[in-house]
Amino acid sequence: MKNDDLRADRDDLDDLDHFIPRAPAKRGNNLVMQVAAGVFLGGLALWLVQLGATALYAKLMVATITFGG
């Protein structure tokens, strides 16, 4: 091939004068608060499940001891 110059033409640097960068998005502590709330609620849910399982196990043990024999 005779003219196989595959290099791209450079853009004019004057085009960058029209470029206006967007303002960065404001990120608050929203993600931090969501993670903290998730950890807290997850721990609370685990504690309630453990409390229920312990109460059920205690009732089963009392019933076994009371009616066994």
C-alpha positions in Angstrom: 0.0 0.0 0.0 1.2 3.3 -1.0 -0.2 5.7 1.7 -0.7 3.5 4.8 0.0 6.2 7.3 -2.4 5.2 10.1 -1.5 7.9 12.6 -4.3 10.0 13.9 -4.3 13.7 13.3 -3.8 15.8 16.3 -6.7 17.9 17.5 -6.1 21.7 17.7 -5.2 22.9 21.1 -7.7 25.7 20.7 -10.6 23.3 21.2 -9.6 22.9 24.8 -10.5 26.5 25.4 -14.2 25.6 25.0 -14.0 22.8 27.4 -15.6 23.6 30.8 -15.0 20.9 33.4 -18.0 19.7 35.4 -18.0 20.5 39.1 -17.2 17.4 41.1 -20.1 15.7 42.8 -20.4 16.5 46.5 -20.0 13.3 48.4 -21.0 13.6 52.0 -20.9 11.0 54.7 -23.9 9.2 53.2 -22.0 6.0 52.5 -20.3 6.0 55.8 -23.6 6.4 57.6 -25.2 3.7 55.5 -22.4 1.3 56.4 -22.5 2.2 60.1 -26.3 1.7 60.1 -26.0 -1.6 58.4 -23.4 -2.9 60.8 -25.5 -1.7 63.8 -28.8 -3.2 62.5 -27.0 -6.4 61.5 -25.5 -6.7 65.0 -28.9 -6.0 66.5 -30.6 -8.6 64.4 -28.0 -11.2 65.3 -28.4 -10.4 69.0 -32.2 -10.8 68.7 -31.8 -14.2 66.9 -29.4 -15.4 69.5 -31.7 -14.3 72.3 -34.6 -16.1 70.8 -32.6 -19.3 70.2 -31.3 -19.2 73.8 -34.9 -18.7 75.1 -36.2 -21.6 73.0 -33.3 -23.8 74.1 -33.9 -22.9 77.7 -37.6 -23.7 77.4 -36.8 -27.1 75.8 -34.4 -27.9 78.5 -36.8 -27.0 81.3 -39.5 -29.0 79.6 -37.2 -32.0 79.2 -36.1 -31.8 82.8 -39.6 -31.3 84.1 -41.3 -34.0 82.2 -38.4 -36.5 81.8 -37.8 -39.1 84.3 
